[in-house]
Amino acid sequence: MNIIIDEETKKALLENLKKRNKSAVRLSIKGFG
């Protein structure tokens, strides 16, 4: 099964991941602080 992801979708997924990572980092900092 080949899944073809075009560049726009890749960019959107990357942005989504970055946002998630940022909020996860903030939560962990709050937890440790």
N, C-alpha and C positions, 0 to 999 in steps of 0.2 A: 504493500500500500504506500504509494508515494504522495506525500503532502507537499504541495508547492505553496510557499509563503512569499508573497510579493513584498517589495521593499517597504511600502506604506504600512502593511500589517506588522512587519518586523519593527519598524520605528514605534508604532503604537504600543506593541507589546513591551518594548524596552522602556518606554516612558512609564508604562504601568508598573513595571518591576521597580524602576527607580523610585516612584512615589511610594510603593509598598515598603521598600527598604528604608526610605527616610522615616516613615511613620514607625516602623519597627524599631529603628535606632532610637528615635525619640522616646518610645515607650520603654525601652530597656534602660535608657539614661534616667528617666523618671523613676523607674523601679529601683535602680541602684542609688540614686540621689536621695 
